[in-house]
Amino acid sequence: MNFLGWLFDPAHWSGAGSIPQRLVEHIGYTALTMLIAIVIAVPLGAWIGHTGKGGFLVVGSANGLRALPTLGVLILLVQWIGLGIVGPLIALVLLAVPPVLAGTYAGVRNVDASVVDAARGMGMRGREILFGVELPNALPLITGGVRSSVLQVISTATIAAYVGLNGLGRYIIDGLSTRDFPQMIAGSILVALLAVVADLVLAGLQKLLVSPGLQTGGTTRRVRALATRSTDTAAQAA
């Protein structure tokens, strides 16, 4: 049986261990991982980028976490914690955090200094500048980091099946153990298709979240215009 025959076999699309079931499991692991990673990385990256303190820690930790061998970390965590979702989830979060953290930090830190100064001159305080100016301008880089992280998690979550987790990785690991190569190829194709679809969905979401004006620097121009009007008004009053 070739991999197309295995992939389109009706028996693999219903019942326990079916393709829809494994797909939902894989998406669930990815979504849970990304939720935890975003909750950790976005506030931390935004704070460091806003204050300028600890930037070297972001770069160092991001590079260090990316260099970790995920399979080795996964096996080590399973040895400490035992089988279940906790060990693989921690390993996936360690993989997911660096792109989101680096994207958030870089996005906030690289906002045009003149824009921040203009906002401060208009009387905006630190938190208002962060949420009203820096984060909106950083949104393209933040969403880019999230997209990169999602793709890495989708592809890496397959190895979690090595320690008993489910998802699409089951087809690859189980196929390897039984030398069922059509099943392995089909599983790999499903993971690749899921990654492509996820990236397309996130690209569309990015276009919805990031306004065309922001992408072309419209926010920067608006803040500068407001600051100019504020200065002119003050000059006239004087």
DRENPA-3360 file (N, C-alpha, C; in nm, 2 decimals, always signed):
BEGIN
1 = MNFLGWLF = +0.09/-0.12/+0.00/+0.00/+0.00/+0.00/+0.09/+0.13/+0.00 ~ +0.07/+0.22/-0.09/+0.14/+0.34/-0.09/+0.08/+0.44/+0.01 ~ +0.15/+0.55/+0.03/+0.11/+0.65/+0.13/-0.02/+0.71/+0.09 ~ -0.05/+0.73/-0.04/-0.18/+0.79/-0.08/-0.29/+0.69/-0.04 ~ -0.27/+0.56/-0.07/-0.37/+0.47/-0.03/-0.40/+0.47/+0.12 ~ -0.29/+0.48/+0.20/-0.31/+0.48/+0.35/-0.38/+0.61/+0.38 ~ -0.34/+0.72/+0.32/-0.40/+0.85/+0.36/-0.55/+0.86/+0.33 ~ -0.59/+0.80/+0.22/-0.73/+0.82/+0.18/-0.81/+0.69/+0.21;
9 = DPAHWSGA = -0.76/+0.60/+0.29/-0.83/+0.49/+0.33/-0.94/+0.53/+0.43 ~ -1.07/+0.51/+0.40/-1.18/+0.55/+0.49/-1.16/+0.50/+0.63 ~ -1.10/+0.39/+0.65/-1.08/+0.33/+0.78/-1.00/+0.42/+0.87 ~ -0.91/+0.51/+0.81/-0.83/+0.60/+0.89/-0.89/+0.73/+0.91 ~ -1.02/+0.75/+0.87/-1.08/+0.88/+0.89/-1.20/+0.87/+0.99 ~ -1.21/+0.76/+1.06/-1.32/+0.74/+1.16/-1.27/+0.65/+1.27 ~ -1.34/+0.66/+1.38/-1.30/+0.58/+1.50/-1.19/+0.63/+1.58 ~ -1.15/+0.54/+1.68/-1.03/+0.58/+1.76/-0.90/+0.59/+1.68;
17 = GSIPQRLV = -0.83/+0.69/+1.71/-0.70/+0.70/+1.64/-0.71/+0.75/+1.50 ~ -0.83/+0.80/+1.46/-0.85/+0.85/+1.32/-0.77/+0.98/+1.30 ~ -0.76/+1.01/+1.17/-0.69/+1.13/+1.13/-0.75/+1.26/+1.19 ~ -0.89/+1.27/+1.19/-0.95/+1.39/+1.25/-0.92/+1.40/+1.40 ~ -0.92/+1.28/+1.47/-0.89/+1.28/+1.61/-0.75/+1.33/+1.64 ~ -0.65/+1.27/+1.57/-0.51/+1.31/+1.58/-0.49/+1.45/+1.55 ~ -0.56/+1.50/+1.45/-0.54/+1.64/+1.41/-0.59/+1.74/+1.52 ~ -0.71/+1.71/+1.58/-0.76/+1.79/+1.69/-0.66/+1.78/+1.80;
25 = EHIGYTAL = -0.61/+1.67/+1.83/-0.51/+1.66/+1.94/-0.39/+1.74/+1.92 ~ -0.34/+1.74/+1.80/-0.22/+1.81/+1.76/-0.24/+1.96/+1.77 ~ -0.36/+2.00/+1.72/-0.39/+2.15/+1.73/-0.41/+2.19/+1.88 ~ -0.47/+2.10/+1.96/-0.49/+2.13/+2.10/-0.35/+2.15/+2.17 ~ -0.26/+2.06/+2.15/-0.12/+2.08/+2.21/-0.06/+2.21/+2.16 ~ -0.07/+2.24/+2.03/-0.01/+2.36/+1.98/-0.08/+2.49/+2.04 ~ -0.21/+2.49/+2.05/-0.28/+2.60/+2.10/-0.25/+2.62/+2.25 ~ -0.24/+2.52/+2.33/-0.21/+2.53/+2.47/-0.07/+2.58/+2.49;
33 = TMLIAIVI = +0.02/+2.52/+2.41/+0.16/+2.57/+2.42/+0.17/+2.72/+2.39 ~ +0.11/+2.76/+2.28/+0.12/+2.90/+2.24/+0.05/+2.99/+2.34 ~ -0.06/+2.95/+2.40/-0.12/+3.03/+2.50/-0.03/+3.06/+2.62 ~ +0.04/+2.96/+2.66/+0.13/+2.97/+2.77/+0.25/+3.06/+2.73 ~ +0.30/+3.03/+2.61/+0.42/+3.11/+2.57/+0.39/+3.25/+2.55 ~ +0.27/+3.29/+2.50/+0.24/+3.43/+2.48/+0.22/+3.50/+2.61 ~ +0.15/+3.43/+2.70/+0.13/+3.49/+2.84/+0.27/+3.52/+2.90 ~ +0.36/+3.44/+2.88/+0.50/+3.46/+2.94/+0.58/+3.56/+2.86;
41 = AVPLGAWI = +0.58/+3.54/+2.73/+0.68/+3.62/+2.65/+0.64/+3.76/+2.62 ~ +0.51/+3.78/+2.59/+0.47/+3.91/+2.54/+0.48/+4.02/+2.65 ~ +0.43/+3.99/+2.77/+0.45/+4.10/+2.88/+0.60/+4.12/+2.91 ~ +0.68/+4.01/+2.92/+0.82/+4.02/+2.95/+0.89/+4.09/+2.85 ~ +0.87/+4.06/+2.72/+0.94/+4.13/+2.61/+0.90/+4.27/+2.60 ~ +0.77/+4.30/+2.63/+0.72/+4.44/+2.62/+0.78/+4.52/+2.73 ~ +0.79/+4.47/+2.85/+0.85/+4.54/+2.96/+1.00/+4.57/+2.94 ~ +1.07/+4.47/+2.90/+1.22/+4.49/+2.87/+1.24/+4.58/+2.76;
49 = GHTGKGGF = +1.16/+4.57/+2.65/+1.18/+4.66/+2.54/+1.14/+4.81/+2.58 ~ +1.04/+4.82/+2.67/+1.00/+4.96/+2.71/+1.10/+5.02/+2.80 ~ +1.15/+4.95/+2.90/+1.25/+5.00/+2.99/+1.39/+5.00/+2.94 ~ +1.42/+4.91/+2.85/+1.56/+4.90/+2.80/+1.65/+4.83/+2.90 ~ +1.59/+4.76/+3.00/+1.67/+4.69/+3.10/+1.67/+4.54/+3.07 ~ +1.78/+4.48/+3.07/+1.79/+4.33/+3.05/+1.78/+4.29/+2.91 ~ +1.80/+4.38/+2.81/+1.80/+4.34/+2.67/+1.89/+4.22/+2.64 ~ +2.01/+4.23/+2.70/+2.11/+4.12/+2.68/+2.06/+3.99/+2.73;
57 = LVVGSANG = +1.97/+3.99/+2.83/+1.91/+3.86/+2.88/+1.82/+3.80/+2.77 ~ +1.74/+3.89/+2.71/+1.65/+3.84/+2.60/+1.73/+3.77/+2.49 ~ +1.83/+3.84/+2.44/+1.91/+3.79/+2.33/+1.98/+3.66/+2.38 ~ +2.04/+3.66/+2.49/+2.11/+3.54/+2.54/+2.02/+3.42/+2.57 ~ +1.90/+3.45/+2.64/+1.81/+3.34/+2.67/+1.74/+3.29/+2.54 ~ +1.71/+3.38/+2.45/+1.65/+3.33/+2.32/+1.74/+3.24/+2.25 ~ +1.87/+3.28/+2.23/+1.96/+3.20/+2.16/+1.99/+3.06/+2.24 ~ +2.00/+3.07/+2.37/+2.02/+2.95/+2.45/+1.91/+2.85/+2.44;
65 = LRALPTLG = +1.78/+2.90/+2.45/+1.67/+2.81/+2.44/+1.65/+2.75/+2.30 ~ +1.69/+2.83/+2.20/+1.68/+2.77/+2.06/+1.78/+2.66/+2.04 ~ +1.89/+2.67/+2.11/+2.00/+2.57/+2.10/+1.97/+2.44/+2.17 ~ +1.87/+2.44/+2.26/+1.84/+2.32/+2.34/+1.80/+2.21/+2.25 ~ +1.85/+2.09/+2.27/+1.79/+1.98/+2.19/+1.66/+1.93/+2.25 ~ +1.55/+1.96/+2.17/+1.42/+1.94/+2.22/+1.39/+1.80/+2.26 ~ +1.44/+1.70/+2.18/+1.42/+1.56/+2.22/+1.49/+1.53/+2.35 ~ +1.61/+1.58/+2.37/+1.68/+1.55/+2.49/+1.61/+1.61/+2.61;
73 = VLILLVQW = +1.57/+1.74/+2.59/+1.49/+1.80/+2.70/+1.37/+1.73/+2.73 ~ +1.30/+1.68/+2.63/+1.17/+1.61/+2.65/+1.19/+1.48/+2.73 ~ +1.29/+1.40/+2.69/+1.32/+1.28/+2.76/+1.36/+1.31/+2.91 ~ +1.44/+1.41/+2.93/+1.49/+1.45/+3.06/+1.37/+1.48/+3.15 ~ +1.28/+1.56/+3.10/+1.16/+1.60/+3.17/+1.07/+1.49/+3.20 ~ +1.06/+1.39/+3.11/+0.98/+1.28/+3.13/+1.04/+1.19/+3.25 ~ +1.17/+1.18/+3.25/+1.24/+1.11/+3.36/+1.21/+1.17/+3.49 ~ +1.21/+1.31/+3.50/+1.18/+1.37/+3.62/+1.03/+1.37/+3.66;
81 = IGLGIVGP = +0.95/+1.40/+3.56/+0.81/+1.43/+3.59/+0.72/+1.30/+3.57 ~ +0.76/+1.22/+3.48/+0.69/+1.10/+3.44/+0.61/+1.12/+3.32 ~ +0.54/+1.02/+3.27/+0.47/+1.03/+3.15/+0.34/+1.11/+3.17 ~ +0.30/+1.17/+3.06/+0.18/+1.26/+3.07/+0.21/+1.38/+2.98 ~ +0.12/+1.48/+2.99/+0.13/+1.60/+2.90/+0.22/+1.70/+2.96 ~ +0.25/+1.70/+3.09/+0.33/+1.81/+3.15/+0.47/+1.82/+3.10 ~ +0.54/+1.71/+3.09/+0.68/+1.71/+3.04/+0.69/+1.76/+2.90 ~ +0.61/+1.70/+2.80/+0.61/+1.75/+2.67/+0.57/+1.90/+2.65;
89 = LIALVLLA = +0.47/+1.94/+2.74/+0.42/+2.08/+2.73/+0.53/+2.17/+2.77 ~ +0.61/+2.14/+2.88/+0.72/+2.23/+2.92/+0.82/+2.24/+2.81 ~ +0.86/+2.12/+2.75/+0.96/+2.13/+2.64/+0.91/+2.21/+2.52 ~ +0.78/+2.20/+2.49/+0.73/+2.28/+2.38/+0.72/+2.43/+2.41 ~ +0.69/+2.46/+2.54/+0.69/+2.60/+2.58/+0.83/+2.66/+2.57 ~ +0.93/+2.58/+2.61/+1.07/+2.63/+2.60/+1.11/+2.66/+2.46 ~ +1.05/+2.59/+2.37/+1.08/+2.61/+2.23/+1.00/+2.73/+2.17 ~ +0.88/+2.75/+2.22/+0.79/+2.85/+2.17/+0.82/+2.99/+2.22;
97 = VPPVLAGT = +0.87/+3.00/+2.34/+0.90/+3.13/+2.40/+0.99/+3.22/+2.32 ~ +1.11/+3.17/+2.28/+1.21/+3.26/+2.22/+1.17/+3.34/+2.11 ~ +1.10/+3.29/+2.00/+1.06/+3.38/+1.89/+0.96/+3.49/+1.93 ~ +0.87/+3.45/+2.02/+0.77/+3.55/+2.07/+0.84/+3.66/+2.15 ~ +0.93/+3.61/+2.24/+1.00/+3.71/+2.33/+1.09/+3.80/+2.25 ~ +1.16/+3.74/+2.15/+1.25/+3.83/+2.07/+1.17/+3.92/+1.98 ~ +1.06/+3.88/+1.92/+0.98/+3.96/+1.84/+0.92/+4.08/+1.92 ~ +0.87/+4.05/+2.04/+0.81/+4.15/+2.12/+0.91/+4.25/+2.16;
105 = YAGVRNVD = +1.02/+4.21/+2.21/+1.13/+4.30/+2.25/+1.18/+4.38/+2.14 ~ +1.21/+4.32/+2.02/+1.26/+4.40/+1.91/+1.16/+4.50/+1.86 ~ +1.03/+4.46/+1.86/+0.93/+4.55/+1.81/+0.91/+4.67/+1.90 ~ +0.91/+4.65/+2.03/+0.89/+4.76/+2.12/+1.02/+4.85/+2.12 ~ +1.13/+4.78/+2.13/+1.26/+4.86/+2.14/+1.29/+4.94/+2.02 ~ +1.25/+4.89/+1.90/+1.28/+4.96/+1.78/+1.18/+5.06/+1.73 ~ +1.08/+5.10/+1.81/+0.99/+5.20/+1.78/+1.07/+5.33/+1.77 ~ +1.04/+5.41/+1.67/+1.11/+5.54/+1.65/+1.11/+5.62/+1.77;
113 = ASVVDAAR = +1.23/+5.66/+1.82/+1.25/+5.74/+1.94/+1.17/+5.87/+1.93 ~ +1.17/+5.93/+1.81/+1.10/+6.06/+1.80/+0.95/+6.04/+1.83 ~ +0.89/+5.93/+1.79/+0.75/+5.90/+1.82/+0.73/+5.89/+1.97 ~ +0.82/+5.82/+2.04/+0.80/+5.81/+2.18/+0.82/+5.94/+2.25 ~ +0.91/+6.02/+2.20/+0.93/+6.16/+2.26/+0.81/+6.24/+2.23 ~ +0.75/+6.23/+2.11/+0.63/+6.31/+2.08/+0.52/+6.27/+2.17 ~ +0.50/+6.14/+2.20/+0.40/+6.10/+2.29/+0.42/+6.15/+2.43 ~ +0.54/+6.14/+2.47/+0.58/+6.19/+2.61/+0.55/+6.34/+2.61;
121 = GMGMRGRE = +0.58/+6.41/+2.51/+0.56/+6.56/+2.51/+0.41/+6.59/+2.51 ~ +0.33/+6.50/+2.47/+0.18/+6.52/+2.47/+0.13/+6.49/+2.61 ~ +0.21/+6.45/+2.70/+0.17/+6.42/+2.84/+0.14/+6.28/+2.87 ~ +0.17/+6.19/+2.77/+0.14/+6.05/+2.79/+0.25/+5.99/+2.89 ~ +0.20/+5.91/+2.98/+0.29/+5.85/+3.08/+0.34/+5.71/+3.03 ~ +0.43/+5.65/+3.11/+0.50/+5.53/+3.06/+0.40/+5.42/+3.02 ~ +0.30/+5.39/+3.10/+0.21/+5.28/+3.06/+0.13/+5.32/+2.93 ~ +0.09/+5.44/+2.93/+0.01/+5.49/+2.81/+0.10/+5.49/+2.69;
129 = ILFGVELP = +0.22/+5.52/+2.70/+0.31/+5.51/+2.58/+0.33/+5.37/+2.54 ~ +0.35/+5.28/+2.63/+0.36/+5.13/+2.60/+0.24/+5.08/+2.53 ~ +0.12/+5.10/+2.58/+0.00/+5.04/+2.53/-0.05/+5.12/+2.41 ~ -0.03/+5.25/+2.41/-0.09/+5.33/+2.31/+0.00/+5.36/+2.19 ~ +0.13/+5.35/+2.20/+0.22/+5.38/+2.10/+0.32/+5.26/+2.06 ~ +0.39/+5.21/+2.16/+0.49/+5.11/+2.14/+0.43/+4.98/+2.09 ~ +0.34/+4.93/+2.17/+0.28/+4.80/+2.13/+0.21/+4.80/+2.00 ~ +0.13/+4.90/+1.96/+0.07/+4.90/+1.83/+0.17/+4.91/+1.72;
137 = NALPLITG = +0.28/+4.98/+1.74/+0.39/+4.99/+1.64/+0.46/+4.86/+1.63 ~ +0.47/+4.79/+1.74/+0.54/+4.66/+1.75/+0.46/+4.54/+1.70 ~ +0.33/+4.56/+1.68/+0.24/+4.45/+1.65/+0.29/+4.36/+1.53 ~ +0.34/+4.42/+1.42/+0.39/+4.34/+1.31/+0.50/+4.24/+1.35 ~ +0.59/+4.29/+1.43/+0.70/+4.20/+1.47/+0.65/+4.10/+1.58 ~ +0.56/+4.14/+1.66/+0.50/+4.04/+1.76/+0.43/+3.93/+1.69 ~ +0.34/+3.96/+1.59/+0.27/+3.86/+1.52/+0.36/+3.77/+1.44 ~ +0.47/+3.84/+1.39/+0.57/+3.76/+1.31/+0.64/+3.65/+1.40;
145 = GVRSSVLQ = +0.67/+3.69/+1.52/+0.73/+3.60/+1.62/+0.63/+3.49/+1.65 ~ +0.50/+3.52/+1.67/+0.40/+3.42/+1.70/+0.39/+3.32/+1.58 ~ +0.39/+3.37/+1.46/+0.38/+3.28/+1.34/+0.50/+3.18/+1.34 ~ +0.62/+3.24/+1.36/+0.74/+3.15/+1.36/+0.73/+3.05/+1.47 ~ +0.68/+3.09/+1.59/+0.67/+3.00/+1.70/+0.57/+2.89/+1.67 ~ +0.46/+2.92/+1.62/+0.35/+2.82/+1.59/+0.41/+2.72/+1.49 ~ +0.48/+2.76/+1.39/+0.53/+2.66/+1.29/+0.63/+2.57/+1.36 ~ +0.71/+2.62/+1.45/+0.81/+2.54/+1.52/+0.74/+2.44/+1.61;
153 = VISTATIA = +0.64/+2.48/+1.68/+0.57/+2.39/+1.77/+0.49/+2.28/+1.70 ~ +0.43/+2.32/+1.59/+0.36/+2.22/+1.51/+0.45/+2.11/+1.46 ~ +0.57/+2.15/+1.41/+0.66/+2.05/+1.36/+0.73/+1.97/+1.48 ~ +0.76/+2.03/+1.59/+0.83/+1.97/+1.70/+0.73/+1.88/+1.78 ~ +0.60/+1.92/+1.79/+0.51/+1.84/+1.87/+0.50/+1.70/+1.82 ~ +0.55/+1.67/+1.70/+0.54/+1.53/+1.65/+0.63/+1.44/+1.74 ~ +0.74/+1.49/+1.79/+0.83/+1.40/+1.87/+0.77/+1.37/+2.01 ~ +0.67/+1.44/+2.05/+0.61/+1.42/+2.18/+0.55/+1.28/+2.18;
161 = AYVGLNGL = +0.51/+1.23/+2.06/+0.46/+1.09/+2.05/+0.56/+0.99/+2.10 ~ +0.69/+1.02/+2.09/+0.79/+0.93/+2.14/+0.78/+0.89/+2.28 ~ +0.72/+0.98/+2.36/+0.70/+0.96/+2.51/+0.55/+0.93/+2.54 ~ +0.48/+0.89/+2.44/+0.34/+0.85/+2.47/+0.23/+0.95/+2.44 ~ +0.27/+1.07/+2.40/+0.16/+1.17/+2.37/+0.10/+1.13/+2.24 ~ -0.02/+1.19/+2.21/-0.09/+1.16/+2.09/-0.06/+1.27/+1.99 ~ -0.16/+1.29/+1.90/-0.14/+1.39/+1.79/-0.09/+1.32/+1.66 ~ -0.06/+1.40/+1.56/-0.02/+1.35/+1.43/+0.12/+1.27/+1.44;
169 = GRYIIDGL = +0.20/+1.30/+1.54/+0.32/+1.23/+1.56/+0.31/+1.08/+1.59 ~ +0.19/+1.04/+1.63/+0.17/+0.90/+1.65/+0.19/+0.82/+1.52 ~ +0.14/+0.88/+1.41/+0.16/+0.81/+1.28/+0.31/+0.79/+1.25 ~ +0.39/+0.89/+1.28/+0.53/+0.88/+1.24/+0.60/+0.78/+1.34 ~ +0.58/+0.80/+1.47/+0.65/+0.71/+1.57/+0.60/+0.57/+1.56 ~ +0.47/+0.55/+1.55/+0.41/+0.41/+1.53/+0.45/+0.35/+1.40 ~ +0.45/+0.43/+1.30/+0.50/+0.37/+1.17/+0.64/+0.33/+1.17 ~ +0.73/+0.41/+1.24/+0.87/+0.38/+1.25/+0.89/+0.24/+1.33;
177 = STRDFPQM = +0.81/+0.23/+1.43/+0.83/+0.11/+1.52/+0.78/-0.02/+1.44 ~ +0.69/-0.01/+1.35/+0.64/-0.12/+1.28/+0.69/-0.13/+1.13 ~ +0.78/-0.03/+1.10/+0.83/-0.02/+0.96/+0.72/+0.00/+0.86 ~ +0.61/+0.07/+0.90/+0.50/+0.10/+0.82/+0.53/+0.24/+0.75 ~ +0.61/+0.23/+0.64/+0.65/+0.36/+0.58/+0.54/+0.44/+0.52 ~ +0.44/+0.38/+0.45/+0.33/+0.46/+0.41/+0.26/+0.54/+0.52 ~ +0.25/+0.48/+0.64/+0.19/+0.55/+0.75/+0.28/+0.67/+0.79 ~ +0.41/+0.65/+0.79/+0.51/+0.75/+0.83/+0.50/+0.87/+0.73;
185 = IAGSILVA = +0.50/+0.84/+0.60/+0.50/+0.94/+0.50/+0.36/+1.02/+0.51 ~ +0.26/+0.95/+0.53/+0.12/+1.01/+0.54/+0.12/+1.11/+0.66 ~ +0.18/+1.06/+0.77/+0.18/+1.14/+0.89/+0.27/+1.27/+0.87 ~ +0.38/+1.25/+0.80/+0.46/+1.37/+0.77/+0.39/+1.47/+0.68 ~ +0.32/+1.42/+0.59/+0.24/+1.51/+0.50/+0.13/+1.58/+0.57 ~ +0.07/+1.51/+0.66/-0.04/+1.58/+0.74/+0.02/+1.69/+0.83 ~ +0.14/+1.67/+0.89/+0.20/+1.77/+0.97/+0.24/+1.89/+0.89 ~ +0.29/+1.86/+0.77/+0.33/+1.97/+0.68/+0.21/+2.05/+0.63;
193 = LLAVVADL = +0.10/+1.98/+0.60/-0.02/+2.05/+0.56/-0.08/+2.14/+0.67 ~ -0.07/+2.08/+0.79/-0.12/+2.16/+0.91/-0.04/+2.29/+0.93 ~ +0.09/+2.27/+0.91/+0.18/+2.39/+0.93/+0.15/+2.50/+0.82 ~ +0.13/+2.45/+0.70/+0.10/+2.55/+0.59/-0.03/+2.62/+0.61 ~ -0.14/+2.54/+0.65/-0.27/+2.60/+0.68/-0.26/+2.70/+0.79 ~ -0.19/+2.66/+0.90/-0.18/+2.74/+1.02/-0.11/+2.87/+0.98 ~ -0.01/+2.87/+0.90/+0.07/+2.99/+0.86/-0.02/+3.08/+0.78 ~ -0.10/+3.02/+0.69/-0.19/+3.10/+0.61/-0.30/+3.17/+0.69;
201 = VLAGLQKL = -0.35/+3.09/+0.79/-0.45/+3.15/+0.88/-0.40/+3.27/+0.96 ~ -0.27/+3.24/+1.01/-0.21/+3.35/+1.09/-0.17/+3.47/+1.01 ~ -0.14/+3.45/+0.88/-0.11/+3.56/+0.79/-0.23/+3.64/+0.77 ~ -0.35/+3.58/+0.75/-0.47/+3.65/+0.74/-0.51/+3.72/+0.86 ~ -0.49/+3.66/+0.98/-0.52/+3.72/+1.11/-0.43/+3.84/+1.13 ~ -0.30/+3.83/+1.08/-0.21/+3.94/+1.10/-0.26/+4.06/+1.02 ~ -0.31/+4.04/+0.90/-0.36/+4.15/+0.82/-0.48/+4.22/+0.88 ~ -0.56/+4.14/+0.95/-0.68/+4.19/+1.02/-0.64/+4.27/+1.15;
209 = LVSPGLQT = -0.53/+4.22/+1.22/-0.49/+4.29/+1.34/-0.41/+4.41/+1.32 ~ -0.32/+4.41/+1.21/-0.23/+4.52/+1.18/-0.29/+4.60/+1.07 ~ -0.33/+4.72/+1.10/-0.40/+4.80/+1.00/-0.30/+4.84/+0.89 ~ -0.35/+4.87/+0.77/-0.26/+4.91/+0.66/-0.19/+5.04/+0.70 ~ -0.26/+5.13/+0.77/-0.19/+5.25/+0.81/-0.07/+5.23/+0.90 ~ -0.08/+5.13/+0.99/+0.03/+5.10/+1.08/+0.14/+5.03/+1.00 ~ +0.11/+4.95/+0.91/+0.21/+4.88/+0.83/+0.29/+4.98/+0.75 ~ +0.23/+5.09/+0.71/+0.30/+5.18/+0.62/+0.35/+5.30/+0.70;
217 = GGTTRRVR = +0.34/+5.29/+0.84/+0.39/+5.39/+0.92/+0.29/+5.50/+0.95 ~ +0.16/+5.47/+0.93/+0.06/+5.57/+0.95/+0.05/+5.61/+1.09 ~ +0.07/+5.52/+1.19/+0.06/+5.55/+1.33/+0.17/+5.65/+1.36 ~ +0.29/+5.63/+1.31/+0.40/+5.72/+1.33/+0.37/+5.86/+1.29 ~ +0.31/+5.87/+1.17/+0.28/+6.00/+1.11/+0.17/+6.07/+1.20 ~ +0.07/+5.99/+1.24/-0.04/+6.05/+1.32/+0.01/+6.10/+1.45 ~ +0.10/+6.03/+1.52/+0.15/+6.07/+1.65/+0.24/+6.20/+1.63 ~ +0.32/+6.20/+1.52/+0.39/+6.32/+1.49/+0.30/+6.44/+1.46;
225 = ALATRSTD = +0.19/+6.42/+1.39/+0.10/+6.53/+1.35/+0.03/+6.58/+1.48 ~ +0.00/+6.49/+1.57/-0.07/+6.53/+1.69/+0.03/+6.62/+1.78 ~ +0.16/+6.57/+1.78/+0.26/+6.64/+1.86/+0.28/+6.78/+1.80 ~ +0.28/+6.79/+1.66/+0.30/+6.92/+1.60/+0.19/+7.01/+1.63 ~ +0.06/+6.96/+1.62/-0.05/+7.05/+1.65/-0.05/+7.09/+1.80 ~ +0.00/+7.00/+1.89/+0.00/+7.04/+2.03/+0.11/+7.15/+2.05 ~ +0.22/+7.14/+1.98/+0.33/+7.24/+1.99/+0.28/+7.37/+1.94 ~ +0.21/+7.37/+1.82/+0.16/+7.49/+1.76/+0.06/+7.56/+1.85;
233 = TAAQAA = -0.03/+7.48/+1.92/-0.13/+7.54/+2.01/-0.06/+7.60/+2.13 ~ +0.04/+7.54/+2.18/+0.12/+7.59/+2.29/+0.19/+7.72/+2.26 ~ +0.24/+7.73/+2.13/+0.31/+7.85/+2.09/+0.21/+7.96/+2.07 ~ +0.10/+7.93/+2.02/+0.00/+8.04/+2.00/-0.05/+8.09/+2.14 ~ -0.07/+8.00/+2.23/-0.11/+8.04/+2.36/-0.01/+8.13/+2.43 ~ +0.12/+8.10/+2.40/+0.22/+8.18/+2.47/+0.23/+8.32/+2.40;
% end
